């Protein structure tokens, strides 16, 4: 990312292709350079190629166990 000097617009690198993008209201796909790069990035998230690091979430078996336990603890009405 470039720090603007004076009134020069801020420029960032497109996260997909690294092309320089001017960060301003008429840059419709910012921080991406184009709709294509935006959709490629969205597709990577959808197929789980991109992930946010951290602890993994519970899997379905853990959820089923918790639901079964909750059913046992719940009073019948």
C-alpha positions as a printed NumPy array, in Angstrom:
array([[  0.   ,   0.   ,   0.   ],
       [  1.26 ,   3.474,  -0.864],
       [  0.852,   6.41 ,   1.518],
       [ -0.475,   9.342,  -0.51 ],
       [  1.648,  12.467,  -0.71 ],
       [ -0.372,  15.679,  -0.503],
       [ -3.669,  15.107,  -2.322],
       [ -2.576,  12.082,  -4.356],
       [ -5.136,   9.247,  -4.182],
       [ -4.324,   6.175,  -2.146],
       [ -3.244,   3.168,  -4.211],
       [ -3.413,  -0.46 ,  -3.087],
       [ -2.477,  -3.766,  -4.702],
       [ -5.321,  -5.946,  -5.943],
       [ -5.357,  -8.953,  -3.567],
       [ -5.87 , -11.303,  -6.511],
       [ -3.48 , -10.116,  -9.249],
       [ -1.413,  -7.376,  -7.534],
       [ -2.355,  -4.718, -10.095],
       [ -2.358,  -1.186,  -8.615],
       [ -5.854,   0.097,  -7.737],
       [ -6.739,   3.68 ,  -6.861],
       [ -8.798,   3.703,  -3.654],
       [-11.603,   6.129,  -4.412],
       [-15.425,   6.041,  -4.621],
       [-15.508,   5.469,  -8.391],
       [-13.319,   2.339,  -8.059],
       [-16.299,  -0.001,  -7.95 ],
       [-14.461,  -3.215,  -7.076],
       [-11.882,  -1.89 ,  -4.602],
       [ -9.681,  -3.351,  -3.283],
       [ -9.935,  -5.505,  -6.419],
       [ -9.057,  -4.157,  -9.851],
       [-12.014,  -5.772, -11.62 ],
       [-15.166,  -7.834, -11.232],
       [-13.185, -10.872, -12.415],
       [-10.655, -10.604,  -9.566],
       [-13.462,  -9.997,  -7.081],
       [-15.284, -13.157,  -8.237],
       [-12.098, -15.25 ,  -8.217],
       [-11.521, -14.251,  -4.601],
       [-15.134, -14.994,  -3.675],
       [-14.825, -18.409,  -5.331],
       [-11.698, -19.173,  -3.302],
       [-13.602, -18.408,  -0.093],
       [-16.561, -20.507,  -1.26 ],
       [-14.403, -23.555,  -1.942],
       [-12.577, -22.933,   1.344],
       [ -9.185, -22.251,  -0.225],
       [ -9.074, -19.064,   1.875],
       [ -9.511, -19.478,   5.608],
       [ -9.244, -17.328,   8.681],
       [ -6.685, -18.849,  11.012],
       [ -7.688, -19.91 ,  14.49 ],
       [ -9.301, -22.773,  16.313],
       [-11.416, -24.99 ,  14.151],
       [-15.144, -24.93 ,  14.734],
       [-17.02 , -27.921,  16.104],
       [-17.737, -30.656,  13.615],
       [-21.155, -32.212,  13.116],
       [-20.482, -35.08 ,  15.551],
       [-19.826, -32.605,  18.382],
       [-23.025, -30.722,  17.582],
       [-25.061, -33.957,  17.519],
       [-23.626, -34.949,  20.92 ],
       [-24.537, -31.562,  22.402],
       [-28.063, -31.752,  20.969],
       [-28.559, -35.271,  22.334],
       [-27.376, -34.138,  25.77 ],
       [-29.718, -31.142,  25.646],
       [-32.626, -33.458,  24.784],
       [-31.844, -35.616,  27.827],
       [-31.661, -32.595,  30.117],
       [-34.853, -30.958,  28.83 ],
       [-38.007, -31.753,  30.811],
       [-40.799, -33.411,  28.873],
       [-43.934, -31.295,  28.574]])
